[in-house]
């Protein structure tokens, strides 16, 4: 089982380069950056975490920029979007971003994606909340065509383009893994259909108990004719509990990723040191 860490990188947090180096030095496998382009002040959409939306959601930097800096500061640490809001990004340009960051990192990029929860945010990008999941599926399918075909084209309800030439192609073959975020069963179904991994959140209302949902997810994969190893589970929002982490490991979870505060080194590094001990304890 691997260990990652996620942070909302802001102008008042550790830099992504500093965190990435600290993670690599302590035996972590990956660093993850979430995404919000902006937060509309109407605030009609409730935050799924409950209560007021934390300030870091308003302030977070672009994940592709911060992860590029993280890649440049490290040699083995994987870098991931956790998660990229594909429904708010042009698929042709995003495909180039993904391929480019995979190139500059030497094949270390993990493409975590989600369908989003903030209806007003995506409406500002011209996205209809009701059809956002199908839009994401088509954009992912279109990007996979761009990454894997010399003259890609795609025809869907929301995404359409004729044959094109677009480079670079990713280092990873056939492309960086698309790891789909979301709760059970809807997020799990999307991962079964077009993902190379599933990211549920630990300890958030509506996500259920991983020890119940992960076996159900494995059954969904088998029913769809997929080997569960082709779509492994990463748990985000994991807590500092060695016994629970060992149970995740025994369940076949490939990765656990705690969420770090958007803070400076004096607050974050002691947390990393505690997690480094947990990494040793759980193998």
C-alpha positions as CSV (number, residue, x, y, z in Angstrom):
1,X,0.0,0.0,0.0
2,X,1.3,3.4,-1.0
3,X,0.9,6.7,0.9
4,X,0.2,10.1,-0.7
5,X,-0.7,13.5,0.7
6,X,-3.0,16.2,-0.5
7,X,-2.9,20.0,0.0
8,X,-4.8,23.0,-1.2
9,X,-1.7,25.0,-2.3
10,X,-2.2,28.7,-1.7
11,X,-0.1,31.8,-1.3
12,X,-0.1,31.2,2.5
13,X,0.6,27.4,2.5
14,X,3.9,25.5,2.0
15,X,5.0,25.7,-1.6
16,X,4.3,22.6,-3.6
17,X,8.0,22.1,-4.2
18,X,8.8,22.2,-0.5
19,X,6.0,19.8,0.4
20,X,6.9,17.4,-2.5
21,X,10.5,17.3,-1.3
22,X,9.4,16.7,2.3
23,X,7.1,13.9,1.2
24,X,9.7,12.2,-0.9
25,X,12.3,12.4,1.9
26,X,9.8,10.6,4.2
27,X,8.9,7.8,2.0
28,X,5.6,9.0,0.6
29,X,4.6,7.9,-2.9
30,X,2.6,10.8,-4.2
31,X,1.4,14.4,-3.8
32,X,-2.0,15.6,-4.8
33,X,-3.5,19.0,-5.7
34,X,-7.2,19.7,-5.8
35,X,-8.9,22.2,-8.1
36,X,-11.4,25.0,-8.0
37,X,-11.2,27.7,-10.6
38,X,-13.3,30.1,-8.4
39,X,-16.2,30.1,-5.9
40,X,-19.3,32.0,-6.9
41,X,-20.5,34.2,-4.1
42,X,-24.1,33.1,-4.5
43,X,-23.2,29.9,-2.6
44,X,-26.4,28.0,-3.5
45,X,-24.5,24.7,-3.6
46,X,-23.8,23.3,0.0
47,X,-20.3,22.1,0.6
48,X,-20.4,18.3,0.8
49,X,-18.2,18.4,3.9
50,X,-20.9,20.2,5.8
51,X,-20.8,23.7,7.4
52,X,-19.1,26.8,5.9
53,X,-16.8,26.3,2.9
54,X,-13.2,26.5,4.1
55,X,-11.2,29.5,2.9
56,X,-8.7,27.4,1.0
57,X,-11.4,26.5,-1.6
58,X,-11.5,30.1,-2.6
59,X,-7.7,30.5,-2.7
60,X,-6.3,27.3,-4.2
61,X,-3.8,27.6,-7.1
62,X,-4.0,25.8,-10.4
63,X,-3.1,22.2,-9.9
64,X,-1.1,21.8,-13.1
65,X,1.2,24.7,-12.2
66,X,1.8,23.6,-8.6
67,X,2.3,19.9,-9.6
68,X,4.8,20.9,-12.3
69,X,6.8,22.7,-9.5
70,X,6.5,19.6,-7.3
71,X,7.8,17.4,-10.1
72,X,10.8,19.6,-10.7
73,X,11.7,19.4,-7.0
74,X,11.7,15.6,-6.9
75,X,12.9,12.5,-8.7
76,X,10.5,9.6,-7.8
77,X,7.4,11.2,-6.2
78,X,4.3,10.8,-8.3
79,X,2.1,13.9,-8.8
80,X,-1.7,13.8,-9.0
81,X,-4.7,16.0,-9.5
82,X,-7.1,15.2,-6.6
83,X,-9.3,16.0,-8.4
84,X,-9.3,17.9,-11.7
85,X,-12.7,19.2,-12.6
86,X,-12.9,18.0,-16.2
87,X,-16.4,19.4,-16.7
88,X,-14.8,22.9,-16.4
89,X,-11.9,22.4,-18.8
90,X,-11.6,22.2,-22.6
91,X,-10.7,18.5,-23.4
92,X,-8.3,19.3,-26.2
93,X,-6.3,21.7,-24.1
94,X,-6.5,19.5,-21.0
95,X,-5.2,16.5,-23.0
96,X,-2.2,18.6,-23.9
97,X,-1.7,19.7,-20.3
98,X,-1.8,16.1,-19.1
99,X,0.6,14.8,-21.8
100,X,2.9,17.7,-21.1
101,X,3.1,17.3,-17.4
102,X,3.6,13.6,-17.9
103,X,6.5,14.4,-20.2
104,X,8.2,16.9,-17.9
105,X,7.8,14.6,-14.8
106,X,9.2,11.6,-16.6
107,X,5.9,9.6,-16.5
108,X,4.9,10.4,-12.9
109,X,1.5,12.0,-13.4
110,X,-1.8,10.5,-11.9
111,X,-4.9,12.0,-13.5
112,X,-7.5,12.2,-10.7
113,X,-10.8,13.5,-11.9
114,X,-14.3,14.3,-10.6
115,X,-17.7,15.5,-11.9
116,X,-17.9,18.3,-9.3
117,X,-20.4,19.4,-6.7
118,X,-20.6,23.2,-7.1
119,X,-23.4,23.9,-9.6
120,X,-22.8,27.7,-9.8
121,X,-19.0,27.2,-10.4
122,X,-19.6,24.9,-13.4
123,X,-22.4,27.0,-14.7
124,X,-19.9,29.9,-15.1
125,X,-18.0,27.6,-17.4
126,X,-21.1,26.8,-19.4
127,X,-21.7,23.4,-17.9
128,X,-25.2,22.1,-17.0
129,X,-25.1,20.5,-13.6
130,X,-27.7,17.8,-14.7
131,X,-25.6,16.5,-17.6
132,X,-22.1,17.0,-16.1
133,X,-21.4,13.3,-15.6
134,X,-22.0,12.5,-19.3
135,X,-19.9,15.5,-20.3
136,X,-17.0,14.3,-18.2
137,X,-17.3,10.8,-19.7
138,X,-17.2,12.1,-23.2
139,X,-14.3,14.5,-22.4
140,X,-12.3,11.6,-20.9
141,X,-13.0,9.4,-23.9
142,X,-11.9,12.2,-26.2
143,X,-8.7,12.8,-24.3
144,X,-7.9,9.1,-24.3
145,X,-8.2,9.2,-28.1
146,X,-5.9,12.2,-28.2
147,X,-3.3,10.5,-26.1
148,X,-3.3,7.2,-27.9
149,X,-4.1,7.9,-31.6
150,X,-1.9,9.6,-34.2
151,X,-4.8,11.3,-35.8
152,X,-7.6,11.3,-33.2
153,X,-11.2,12.3,-33.7
154,X,-14.3,12.1,-31.5
155,X,-18.0,12.4,-32.0
156,X,-20.4,12.6,-29.1
157,X,-23.3,14.6,-27.8
158,X,-21.1,17.2,-26.1
159,X,-17.7,16.7,-27.6
160,X,-17.0,16.7,-31.3
161,X,-13.9,17.2,-33.3
162,X,-12.5,15.9,-36.6
163,X,-9.1,14.3,-37.2
164,X,-6.3,16.3,-35.8
165,X,-2.6,16.3,-35.1
166,X,-1.8,17.0,-31.4
167,X,1.4,16.3,-29.5
168,X,3.1,15.5,-27.2
169,X,1.8,12.1,-26.3
170,X,2.2,11.0,-22.7
171,X,5.2,9.0,-21.4
172,X,3.0,6.5,-19.7
173,X,1.4,3.9,-22.0
174,X,-1.3,3.9,-23.1
175,X,-1.7,7.1,-21.0
176,X,-1.6,8.3,-17.4
177,X,-4.2,6.4,-15.2
178,X,-7.6,8.2,-15.0
179,X,-8.6,7.8,-11.3
180,X,-12.2,8.7,-10.8
181,X,-13.4,10.4,-7.6
182,X,-16.8,10.1,-6.2
183,X,-19.1,8.3,-3.8
184,X,-20.6,4.8,-4.1
185,X,-22.4,3.9,-6.2
186,X,-22.3,6.6,-8.8
187,X,-18.6,7.5,-8.7
188,X,-17.8,3.8,-8.5
189,X,-19.9,3.1,-11.7
190,X,-18.0,5.8,-13.5
191,X,-14.7,4.3,-12.5
192,X,-15.9,0.9,-13.7
193,X,-16.9,2.4,-17.1
194,X,-13.9,4.5,-18.0
195,X,-11.4,4.6,-15.1
196,X,-8.1,3.1,-14.1
197,X,-8.9,3.6,-10.4
198,X,-11.5,4.9,-8.0
199,X,-11.1,7.5,-5.2
200,X,-13.7,7.5,-2.4
201,X,-13.4,9.8,0.6
202,X,-13.0,8.4,4.1
203,X,-15.2,9.8,6.8
204,X,-17.5,12.0,4.8
205,X,-21.3,11.8,4.9
206,X,-22.7,10.1,1.8
207,X,-19.5,8.1,1.0
208,X,-20.3,5.1,3.2
209,X,-18.0,2.7,4.9
210,X,-15.1,1.7,2.7
211,X,-15.0,-1.7,4.3
212,X,-18.5,-2.2,2.9
213,X,-18.3,-0.3,-0.4
214,X,-14.9,-1.5,-1.6
215,X,-16.0,-5.2,-1.8
216,X,-19.1,-4.1,-3.7
217,X,-16.9,-2.1,-6.1
218,X,-14.8,-5.2,-6.7
219,X,-18.0,-7.1,-7.4
220,X,-19.1,-4.4,-9.9
221,X,-15.8,-4.7,-11.7
222,X,-16.0,-8.5,-12.0
223,X,-19.6,-8.2,-13.2
224,X,-18.4,-5.8,-15.9
225,X,-15.7,-8.3,-17.0
226,X,-12.9,-6.3,-15.4
227,X,-10.1,-7.5,-13.2
228,X,-10.2,-5.5,-9.9
229,X,-6.4,-5.1,-10.3
230,X,-7.1,-2.9,-13.4
231,X,-9.0,-0.4,-11.3
232,X,-7.5,-0.1,-7.8
233,X,-8.9,1.9,-5.0
234,X,-7.2,5.0,-3.4
235,X,-8.7,6.3,-0.1
236,X,-8.6,10.1,0.3
237,X,-9.0,11.8,3.7
238,X,-7.5,9.0,5.6
239,X,-7.0,9.4,9.4
240,X,-4.0,8.7,11.6
241,X,-5.0,5.3,12.8
242,X,-2.6,2.4,12.3
243,X,-5.2,-0.3,12.8
244,X,-7.5,1.3,10.2
245,X,-4.6,1.7,7.8
246,X,-3.7,-2.0,8.2
247,X,-7.3,-2.9,7.5
248,X,-7.2,-0.8,4.3
249,X,-4.1,-2.6,3.3
250,X,-5.6,-6.0,3.9
251,X,-8.7,-4.9,1.9
252,X,-6.5,-4.3,-1.1
253,X,-6.5,-0.5,-1.1
254,X,-3.6,0.6,-3.2
255,X,-3.1,4.0,-1.7
256,X,-4.2,6.1,1.3
257,X,-3.9,9.9,1.2
258,X,-4.4,12.2,4.2
259,X,-5.6,15.8,3.6
260,X,-3.1,18.3,5.0
261,X,-3.9,21.8,6.1
262,X,-3.0,24.7,3.8
263,X,-0.3,25.9,6.2
264,X,3.4,26.5,6.5
265,X,6.2,24.0,7.4
266,X,5.9,24.5,11.2
267,X,2.4,23.1,11.2
268,X,2.7,20.6,8.3
269,X,6.1,18.9,8.9
270,X,5.1,17.4,12.3
271,X,2.1,15.9,10.7
272,X,4.3,14.3,8.0
273,X,6.6,13.0,10.7
274,X,3.7,11.2,12.4
275,X,2.6,9.7,9.0
276,X,6.2,8.6,8.3
277,X,5.9,6.5,11.5
278,X,2.6,5.1,10.2
279,X,4.2,4.2,6.9
280,X,6.8,2.1,8.7
281,X,4.2,0.5,10.9
282,X,2.0,-0.6,8.0
283,X,4.7,-1.5,5.5
